[in-house]
Amino acid sequence: MATIFVVANQKGGIGKSTTATNLAGILSKSAKTLLIDADPQGNSTSTYEAKVEDVATLYDVMIDSDRLPISEAIQHTPNGDIVASDPLLVKAEKMLDGDVEGFYRLKDALDELKGYKYIVIDTAPSLNIILYNCLIAADKVIIPVTADSYAMQGIQQLHDTIMAVKRRQNKNLEIAGLLLVKYAGRSNLDKETKDVIAKRAKEMGTKLFKTPIRECVKTKEAQEKKKLLIDYAPSCNTCVDYVEFTKELLK
């Protein structure tokens, strides 16, 4: 059985896709890894240069009436294996409303999938039925946060959602930890905010990962060139940090 990681935070622009693609890219160097893009915006799909038109996507697996086996939606790209997002995923709430089994579509699909050691799921910045599907299917949730005064906005609601899913639908679900991203660490405010986040993580029954992720220009360059950071600039600060974080995650 694959270990399934979900990268989630209902705040936008927080670095979920950067975290998901870097984690999947690093894991794929040592084990068979699948990235699933469950965000209709499709940033991870774009990074992997996966197709959306005239191919099977996550929409066909989860929403379409002729639900495809997920194996038929996997694209093998130069950056790795991915199930692409689809702008049509925005219709999920409406199309799955009232369907008792609508929350289990992704779990059912992944239960049939063989051959992967790790699955990483990128999610949209919202608490919707797609996120519930991801949490019900997952083993661990990674929550990226930034070191600013608004960092913890909405995290309590996300935490409550995760705990509700754990109680009722997926008793094995756990929060792997909060991951500090876009971190400079140069000012006292950065360090104080980091301490506050670490304290809140502890109150939530989880932890702040020891490795914060620093920013560097190579990250944007890699995204523009549709390359994984581990291939494009493995020695840059951001990549070095993601490698350390991945080791910490797998301990």
ABEGO torsion letter per residue (X at the ends): XBBBBBBBBABBGAGAAAAAAAAAAAAAAABBBBBBBABAAGAAAAAAGBBABGBBBAAAAAABABBBBAAAABBBBAAEBBBBBBAAAAAAAAAABGBAAAAAAAAAAAAABBGBABBBBBBBBBBBAAAAAAAAABABBBBBBBBBAAAABGAAAAAAAAAAAAAAABAABBBAEBBBBGBAGABAAAAAAAAAAAAAAAAAGBBBBABBBBBBAAAAAAAAAGBBAAAABAABAAAAAAAAAAAAAAX
